[in-house]
């Protein structure tokens, strides 16, 4: 299956196109997910942004408006990015790169020293990410909704910080793309967070 993120302003056009190509389309909802099945065997699973559950096709447009207050946390060993947003507007952002050495091919004590240094650098990177996340996402009150992305191990280490346990659990089943720590990557992840997630099998296009 191909995976797409459809910007909210393009959802109506995307659905109209799917319906035109595969008409008639059968629509049903299960467990908050919209299922579209075309007469030619094309199939799509549609998930609303922000972890919202879809109850019927007509309800989806009303689920696309962003929350009044929400946050994004992205983390890797090499750095992090944090944003607090009101609607579509970032009101506070921070991106930081950290130096963490790559793996060494050396052996013996040199390898052990290298591994310890690398581990300490990673821990320092995670601590810096936790400090910045606490500053942006907890003050003046914890964000009510959090989306995350990046490296799973890095995110787990950052979110394990004692202060950050006041944050809500991240939106499940959503992992935002975060290839390298940069402002552009953060803005791209924010746009991704606002999109409709579609997993699609199209026999004609997938051949």
BALOBA-1460 file (C-alpha; in Angstrom, 3 decimals):
// residues 207
<rec num="1" residu="x" x="0.000" y="0.000" z="0.000"/>
<rec num="2" residu="x" x="1.114" y="3.547" z="-0.639"/>
<rec num="3" residu="x" x="0.946" y="6.050" z="2.180"/>
<rec num="4" residu="x" x="-0.051" y="9.658" z="1.562"/>
<rec num="5" residu="x" x="-0.531" y="12.749" z="3.684"/>
<rec num="6" residu="x" x="-3.235" y="14.917" z="2.132"/>
<rec num="7" residu="x" x="-3.183" y="18.597" z="3.208"/>
<rec num="8" residu="x" x="-6.519" y="19.593" z="4.756"/>
<rec num="9" residu="x" x="-7.241" y="22.150" z="2.049"/>
<rec num="10" residu="x" x="-6.889" y="19.419" z="-0.612"/>
<rec num="11" residu="x" x="-9.040" y="16.759" z="1.049"/>
<rec num="12" residu="x" x="-12.262" y="17.511" z="-0.873"/>
<rec num="13" residu="x" x="-10.387" y="17.430" z="-4.183"/>
<rec num="14" residu="x" x="-8.589" y="14.204" z="-3.252"/>
<rec num="15" residu="x" x="-11.824" y="12.438" z="-2.310"/>
<rec num="16" residu="x" x="-13.590" y="13.675" z="-5.451"/>
<rec num="17" residu="x" x="-10.719" y="12.310" z="-7.538"/>
<rec num="18" residu="x" x="-10.783" y="8.938" z="-5.786"/>
<rec num="19" residu="x" x="-14.537" y="8.692" z="-6.291"/>
<rec num="20" residu="x" x="-14.274" y="9.646" z="-9.963"/>
<rec num="21" residu="x" x="-11.552" y="7.066" z="-10.678"/>
<rec num="22" residu="x" x="-13.126" y="4.178" z="-8.767"/>
<rec num="23" residu="x" x="-16.867" y="4.931" z="-8.816"/>
<rec num="24" residu="x" x="-19.001" y="3.710" z="-7.270"/>
<rec num="25" residu="x" x="-17.186" y="3.869" z="-3.939"/>
<rec num="26" residu="x" x="-18.465" y="2.042" z="-0.873"/>
<rec num="27" residu="x" x="-17.896" y="3.954" z="2.362"/>
<rec num="28" residu="x" x="-17.885" y="2.613" z="5.888"/>
<rec num="29" residu="x" x="-16.296" y="3.553" z="9.208"/>
<rec num="30" residu="x" x="-14.736" y="1.215" z="11.753"/>
<rec num="31" residu="x" x="-12.835" y="2.127" z="14.927"/>
<rec num="32" residu="x" x="-12.631" y="5.775" z="13.902"/>
<rec num="33" residu="x" x="-11.078" y="4.992" z="10.506"/>
<rec num="34" residu="x" x="-12.769" y="5.752" z="7.182"/>
<rec num="35" residu="x" x="-12.659" y="2.884" z="4.674"/>
<rec num="36" residu="x" x="-13.201" y="3.526" z="0.965"/>
<rec num="37" residu="x" x="-13.638" y="0.600" z="-1.438"/>
<rec num="38" residu="x" x="-13.941" y="1.228" z="-5.165"/>
<rec num="39" residu="x" x="-15.802" y="-0.909" z="-7.679"/>
<rec num="40" residu="x" x="-12.456" y="-1.780" z="-9.337"/>
<rec num="41" residu="x" x="-10.877" y="-3.068" z="-6.121"/>
<rec num="42" residu="x" x="-9.095" y="0.113" z="-5.119"/>
<rec num="43" residu="x" x="-9.081" y="0.550" z="-1.375"/>
<rec num="44" residu="x" x="-8.123" y="3.335" z="1.023"/>
<rec num="45" residu="x" x="-7.932" y="3.721" z="4.786"/>
<rec num="46" residu="x" x="-8.332" y="7.332" z="5.884"/>
<rec num="47" residu="x" x="-7.340" y="8.722" z="9.271"/>
<rec num="48" residu="x" x="-8.105" y="12.210" z="10.514"/>
<rec num="49" residu="x" x="-5.270" y="14.357" z="11.882"/>
<rec num="50" residu="x" x="-4.543" y="14.839" z="15.581"/>
<rec num="51" residu="x" x="-5.712" y="11.315" z="16.440"/>
<rec num="52" residu="x" x="-9.354" y="12.268" z="15.992"/>
<rec num="53" residu="x" x="-11.879" y="9.521" z="15.324"/>
<rec num="54" residu="x" x="-14.019" y="9.661" z="12.188"/>
<rec num="55" residu="x" x="-17.669" y="8.740" z="12.727"/>
<rec num="56" residu="x" x="-18.892" y="9.275" z="9.163"/>
<rec num="57" residu="x" x="-17.606" y="10.612" z="5.857"/>
<rec num="58" residu="x" x="-19.457" y="13.911" z="6.205"/>
<rec num="59" residu="x" x="-17.876" y="14.537" z="9.595"/>
<rec num="60" residu="x" x="-14.286" y="14.498" z="8.329"/>
<rec num="61" residu="x" x="-14.084" y="18.141" z="7.141"/>
<rec num="62" residu="x" x="-15.029" y="19.266" z="10.635"/>
<rec num="63" residu="x" x="-12.127" y="17.257" z="12.067"/>
<rec num="64" residu="x" x="-9.469" y="19.060" z="10.041"/>
<rec num="65" residu="x" x="-9.322" y="22.289" z="12.040"/>
<rec num="66" residu="x" x="-6.188" y="22.347" z="14.208"/>
<rec num="67" residu="x" x="-6.453" y="22.522" z="18.012"/>
<rec num="68" residu="x" x="-6.198" y="25.873" z="19.728"/>
<rec num="69" residu="x" x="-3.164" y="24.656" z="21.680"/>
<rec num="70" residu="x" x="-0.900" y="21.740" z="20.731"/>
<rec num="71" residu="x" x="2.711" y="20.751" z="20.534"/>
<rec num="72" residu="x" x="5.247" y="18.931" z="18.379"/>
<rec num="73" residu="x" x="8.353" y="17.199" z="19.736"/>
<rec num="74" residu="x" x="10.941" y="15.737" z="17.353"/>
<rec num="75" residu="x" x="14.098" y="14.053" z="18.586"/>
<rec num="76" residu="x" x="17.160" y="12.239" z="17.326"/>
<rec num="77" residu="x" x="20.587" y="11.679" z="18.817"/>
<rec num="78" residu="x" x="21.889" y="14.464" z="16.599"/>
<rec num="79" residu="x" x="19.404" y="17.043" z="17.844"/>
<rec num="80" residu="x" x="15.804" y="17.994" z="18.427"/>
<rec num="81" residu="x" x="13.015" y="20.354" z="17.427"/>
<rec num="82" residu="x" x="10.104" y="21.561" z="19.528"/>
<rec num="83" residu="x" x="7.109" y="23.706" z="18.639"/>
<rec num="84" residu="x" x="4.064" y="24.999" z="20.456"/>
<rec num="85" residu="x" x="1.202" y="26.042" z="18.218"/>
<rec num="86" residu="x" x="-2.072" y="27.922" z="18.401"/>
<rec num="87" residu="x" x="-4.072" y="26.655" z="15.452"/>
<rec num="88" residu="x" x="-1.719" y="26.642" z="12.478"/>
<rec num="89" residu="x" x="0.564" y="29.297" z="13.953"/>
<rec num="90" residu="x" x="3.777" y="28.316" z="15.750"/>
<rec num="91" residu="x" x="4.028" y="30.609" z="18.780"/>
<rec num="92" residu="x" x="7.329" y="29.167" z="20.008"/>
<rec num="93" residu="x" x="9.883" y="26.958" z="18.285"/>
<rec num="94" residu="x" x="13.359" y="25.694" z="18.950"/>
<rec num="95" residu="x" x="15.711" y="23.613" z="16.813"/>
<rec num="96" residu="x" x="19.080" y="22.402" z="18.048"/>
<rec num="97" residu="x" x="21.787" y="20.224" z="16.565"/>
<rec num="98" residu="x" x="24.088" y="18.225" z="18.811"/>
<rec num="99" residu="x" x="27.333" y="16.465" z="18.016"/>
<rec num="100" residu="x" x="27.146" y="12.725" z="18.664"/>
<rec num="101" residu="x" x="29.997" y="10.645" z="17.286"/>
<rec num="102" residu="x" x="29.283" y="7.792" z="14.913"/>
<rec num="103" residu="x" x="30.196" y="4.201" z="15.587"/>
<rec num="104" residu="x" x="33.871" y="3.253" z="15.834"/>
<rec num="105" residu="x" x="35.590" y="0.247" z="14.263"/>
<rec num="106" residu="x" x="38.328" y="0.326" z="16.874"/>
<rec num="107" residu="x" x="38.570" y="-2.531" z="19.353"/>
<rec num="108" residu="x" x="39.544" y="-3.099" z="22.964"/>
<rec num="109" residu="x" x="39.764" y="-0.249" z="25.446"/>
<rec num="110" residu="x" x="39.662" y="2.364" z="22.691"/>
<rec num="111" residu="x" x="36.284" y="1.081" z="21.583"/>
<rec num="112" residu="x" x="34.985" y="1.088" z="25.149"/>
<rec num="113" residu="x" x="36.127" y="4.687" z="25.704"/>
<rec num="114" residu="x" x="34.574" y="5.682" z="22.390"/>
<rec num="115" residu="x" x="31.273" y="3.967" z="23.296"/>
<rec num="116" residu="x" x="31.170" y="5.726" z="26.681"/>
<rec num="117" residu="x" x="31.846" y="9.094" z="25.083"/>
<rec num="118" residu="x" x="29.166" y="8.484" z="22.460"/>
<rec num="119" residu="x" x="26.690" y="7.419" z="25.136"/>
<rec num="120" residu="x" x="27.415" y="10.531" z="27.189"/>
<rec num="121" residu="x" x="26.947" y="12.746" z="24.139"/>
<rec num="122" residu="x" x="23.596" y="11.108" z="23.409"/>
<rec num="123" residu="x" x="22.464" y="11.559" z="27.020"/>
<rec num="124" residu="x" x="23.441" y="15.232" z="26.876"/>
<rec num="125" residu="x" x="21.460" y="15.608" z="23.646"/>
<rec num="126" residu="x" x="18.366" y="14.033" z="25.213"/>
<rec num="127" residu="x" x="18.680" y="16.170" z="28.341"/>
<rec num="128" residu="x" x="18.876" y="19.331" z="26.221"/>
<rec num="129" residu="x" x="15.776" y="18.245" z="24.289"/>
<rec num="130" residu="x" x="13.884" y="17.576" z="27.527"/>
<rec num="131" residu="x" x="14.837" y="20.984" z="28.927"/>
<rec num="132" residu="x" x="13.644" y="22.759" z="25.798"/>
<rec num="133" residu="x" x="10.445" y="20.713" z="25.615"/>
<rec num="134" residu="x" x="9.666" y="21.556" z="29.237"/>
<rec num="135" residu="x" x="10.157" y="25.245" z="28.545"/>
<rec num="136" residu="x" x="7.940" y="25.353" z="25.448"/>
<rec num="137" residu="x" x="5.358" y="22.649" z="26.101"/>
<rec num="138" residu="x" x="4.709" y="22.951" z="29.848"/>
<rec num="139" residu="x" x="4.598" y="26.711" z="30.373"/>
<rec num="140" residu="x" x="2.151" y="28.223" z="31.237"/>
<rec num="141" residu="x" x="0.336" y="24.854" z="31.189"/>
<rec num="142" residu="x" x="1.008" y="21.516" z="29.504"/>
<rec num="143" residu="x" x="-0.163" y="21.318" z="25.910"/>
<rec num="144" residu="x" x="-3.350" y="19.234" z="25.752"/>
<rec num="145" residu="x" x="-2.230" y="17.430" z="22.583"/>
<rec num="146" residu="x" x="1.234" y="16.247" z="21.541"/>
<rec num="147" residu="x" x="2.557" y="14.795" z="18.293"/>
<rec num="148" residu="x" x="6.036" y="13.346" z="18.067"/>
<rec num="149" residu="x" x="8.518" y="12.113" z="15.502"/>
<rec num="150" residu="x" x="12.114" y="11.163" z="14.907"/>
<rec num="151" residu="x" x="13.952" y="8.246" z="16.467"/>
<rec num="152" residu="x" x="11.930" y="6.029" z="18.809"/>
<rec num="153" residu="x" x="14.753" y="5.454" z="21.269"/>
<rec num="154" residu="x" x="15.546" y="9.158" z="21.388"/>
<rec num="155" residu="x" x="11.900" y="10.079" z="21.961"/>
<rec num="156" residu="x" x="11.562" y="7.495" z="24.724"/>
<rec num="157" residu="x" x="14.654" y="8.876" z="26.442"/>
<rec num="158" residu="x" x="13.467" y="12.481" z="26.175"/>
<rec num="159" residu="x" x="9.901" y="11.779" z="27.325"/>
<rec num="160" residu="x" x="11.197" y="9.784" z="30.282"/>
<rec num="161" residu="x" x="12.340" y="13.056" z="31.827"/>
<rec num="162" residu="x" x="10.539" y="13.586" z="35.134"/>
<rec num="163" residu="x" x="9.135" y="16.999" z="34.241"/>
<rec num="164" residu="x" x="7.802" y="15.845" z="30.888"/>
<rec num="165" residu="x" x="5.620" y="13.210" z="32.497"/>
<rec num="166" residu="x" x="3.099" y="16.031" z="32.920"/>
<rec num="167" residu="x" x="2.612" y="16.005" z="29.128"/>
<rec num="168" residu="x" x="-0.229" y="13.985" z="27.601"/>
<rec num="169" residu="x" x="0.629" y="10.725" z="25.872"/>
<rec num="170" residu="x" x="1.621" y="11.400" z="22.248"/>
<rec num="171" residu="x" x="-1.053" y="10.878" z="19.605"/>
<rec num="172" residu="x" x="-0.871" y="7.113" z="18.916"/>
<rec num="173" residu="x" x="0.094" y="5.598" z="15.579"/>
<rec num="174" residu="x" x="1.512" y="8.867" z="14.252"/>
<rec num="175" residu="x" x="5.271" y="9.237" z="13.780"/>
<rec num="176" residu="x" x="6.186" y="12.523" z="12.116"/>
<rec num="177" residu="x" x="9.079" y="12.589" z="9.672"/>
<rec num="178" residu="x" x="12.264" y="14.140" z="11.062"/>
<rec num="179" residu="x" x="15.338" y="13.272" z="8.960"/>
<rec num="180" residu="x" x="17.729" y="15.923" z="10.294"/>
<rec num="181" residu="x" x="17.415" y="18.667" z="12.911"/>
<rec num="182" residu="x" x="16.548" y="21.825" z="10.992"/>
<rec num="183" residu="x" x="13.905" y="24.541" z="10.897"/>
<rec num="184" residu="x" x="12.734" y="23.293" z="7.509"/>
<rec num="185" residu="x" x="12.319" y="19.766" z="8.885"/>
<rec num="186" residu="x" x="10.304" y="21.111" z="11.804"/>
<rec num="187" residu="x" x="8.000" y="23.114" z="9.533"/>
<rec num="188" residu="x" x="7.541" y="20.086" z="7.271"/>
<rec num="189" residu="x" x="6.617" y="17.940" z="10.272"/>
<rec num="190" residu="x" x="4.077" y="20.541" z="11.414"/>
<rec num="191" residu="x" x="2.465" y="20.492" z="7.968"/>
<rec num="192" residu="x" x="2.479" y="16.690" z="8.043"/>
<rec num="193" residu="x" x="0.775" y="16.708" z="11.447"/>
<rec num="194" residu="x" x="-2.124" y="18.694" z="10.006"/>
<rec num="195" residu="x" x="-2.743" y="16.355" z="7.065"/>
<rec num="196" residu="x" x="-5.185" y="13.525" z="6.454"/>
<rec num="197" residu="x" x="-3.322" y="10.209" z="6.479"/>
<rec num="198" residu="x" x="-4.270" y="7.833" z="3.697"/>
<rec num="199" residu="x" x="-3.088" y="4.276" z="3.095"/>
<rec num="200" residu="x" x="-4.161" y="3.334" z="-0.414"/>
<rec num="201" residu="x" x="-4.085" y="0.260" z="-2.626"/>
<rec num="202" residu="x" x="-4.831" y="1.122" z="-6.241"/>
<rec num="203" residu="x" x="-4.520" y="-1.921" z="-8.552"/>
<rec num="204" residu="x" x="-3.926" y="0.244" z="-11.621"/>
<rec num="205" residu="x" x="-1.236" y="2.463" z="-10.096"/>
<rec num="206" residu="x" x="0.427" y="-0.228" z="-7.959"/>
<rec num="207" residu="x" x="1.198" y="-2.546" z="-10.878"/>
